[in-house]
Amino acid sequence: MIKSIWLDISDIPAEGREFSFDDQAIWTEPAAAFGVDVAFGSPLAAVVRVWPHGRGATMSGKLTGQVTLPCARCAQPAPSPLDQDFEVSEDLDDEDGAGQPLLRERDGKIELDAGAVLWEQFVLALPGKPLCAPGCKGLCATCGADLNLEPCACKTEGGDQRLAALRGLTITGRKN
């Protein structure tokens, strides 16, 4: 479950206000709940500035820290530094009903869910294809051996592996 942190934006001045977030539960609890395979290295932290506007708010900031994810090629730990700038703007009247609302009106005050924004920015900051090393050779597609440690004894056929499905294909032509 995403940790909600509702900020009352009604009393924030027009020039905005800065907030710091370093409670690791903002990121660790949802990661565990959603089954995200991530280990947290150096603590994550976010420094954000919130500006109210009309019936909405803009939140911009920076998320920093380090996580470790499985390498996309060999599944070994791949440390990944996070250094993500972001900006999110929300209006209370623009809610389309899909997902969790980031803004709500309660007791005549407008509140912004900073926890949901920070979780969303964390997920967006994760690398799409984490690698343990730029030259990672990955795993053998046949036996599963880690090719970074030693070559495997599997027989490889020459040619481009992407065209392997076409090997043995015979084309019969039509004679005129």
RAPE-V430310 format. One record per residue. N is the residue number from 1. RES is the residue in one letter. NEAR is the number of other ideal C-beta (glycine too) atoms within 12 Angstrom. Layout:
((N | RES | NEAR) (N | RES | NEAR))
This chain:
((1 | M | 16) (2 | I | 28) (3 | K | 26) (4 | S | 23) (5 | I | 27) (6 | W | 26) (7 | L | 35) (8 | D | 24) (9 | I | 36) (10 | S | 25) (11 | D | 14) (12 | I | 27) (13 | P | 13) (14 | A | 14) (15 | E | 11) (16 | G | 20) (17 | R | 25) (18 | E | 19) (19 | F | 29) (20 | S | 21) (21 | F | 32) (22 | D | 19) (23 | D | 19) (24 | Q | 23) (25 | A | 23) (26 | I | 35) (27 | W | 39) (28 | T | 24) (29 | E | 22) (30 | P | 26) (31 | A | 27) (32 | A | 18) (33 | A | 14) (34 | F | 16) (35 | G | 8) (36 | V | 22) (37 | D | 19) (38 | V | 30) (39 | A | 21) (40 | F | 27) (41 | G | 20) (42 | S | 18) (43 | P | 20) (44 | L | 36) (45 | A | 26) (46 | A | 39) (47 | V | 24) (48 | V | 36) (49 | R | 27) (50 | V | 42) (51 | W | 27) (52 | P | 30) (53 | H | 22) (54 | G | 18) (55 | R | 21) (56 | G | 28) (57 | A | 39) (58 | T | 27) (59 | M | 41) (60 | S | 23) (61 | G | 31) (62 | K | 24) (63 | L | 38) (64 | T | 27) (65 | G | 33) (66 | Q | 26) (67 | V | 34) (68 | T | 25) (69 | L | 29) (70 | P | 25) (71 | C | 28) (72 | A | 21) (73 | R | 23) (74 | C | 24) (75 | A | 19) (76 | Q | 23) (77 | P | 21) (78 | A | 28) (79 | P | 23) (80 | S | 30) (81 | P | 20) (82 | L | 33) (83 | D | 20) (84 | Q | 29) (85 | D | 19) (86 | F | 28) (87 | E | 20) (88 | V | 31) (89 | S | 21) (90 | E | 35) (91 | D | 22) (92 | L | 24) (93 | D | 14) (94 | D | 16) (95 | E | 18) (96 | D | 11) (97 | G | 7) (98 | A | 8) (99 | G | 13) (100 | Q | 22) (101 | P | 25) (102 | L | 37) (103 | L | 36) (104 | R | 26) (105 | E | 20) (106 | R | 17) (107 | D | 10) (108 | G | 11) (109 | K | 20) (110 | I | 31) (111 | E | 31) (112 | L | 40) (113 | D | 31) (114 | A | 39) (115 | G | 31) (116 | A | 30) (117 | V | 39) (118 | L | 44) (119 | W | 37) (120 | E | 27) (121 | Q | 33) (122 | F | 37) (123 | V | 24) (124 | L | 18) (125 | A | 30) (126 | L | 31) (127 | P | 24) (128 | G | 11) (129 | K | 16) (130 | P | 30) (131 | L | 24) (132 | C | 27) (133 | A | 17) (134 | P | 12) (135 | G | 12) (136 | C | 23) (137 | K | 22) (138 | G | 23) (139 | L | 23) (140 | C | 22) (141 | A | 17) (142 | T | 15) (143 | C | 15) (144 | G | 14) (145 | A | 18) (146 | D | 20) (147 | L | 24) (148 | N | 22) (149 | L | 16) (150 | E | 11) (151 | P | 13) (152 | C | 19) (153 | A | 11) (154 | C | 14) (155 | K | 9) (156 | T | 16) (157 | E | 15) (158 | G | 9) (159 | G | 12) (160 | D | 11) (161 | Q | 14) (162 | R | 9) (163 | L | 12) (164 | A | 15) (165 | A | 11) (166 | L | 13) (167 | R | 13) (168 | G | 10) (169 | L | 9) (170 | T | 7) (171 | I | 7) (172 | T | 6) (173 | G | 6) (174 | R | 5) (175 | K | 4) (176 | N | 3))
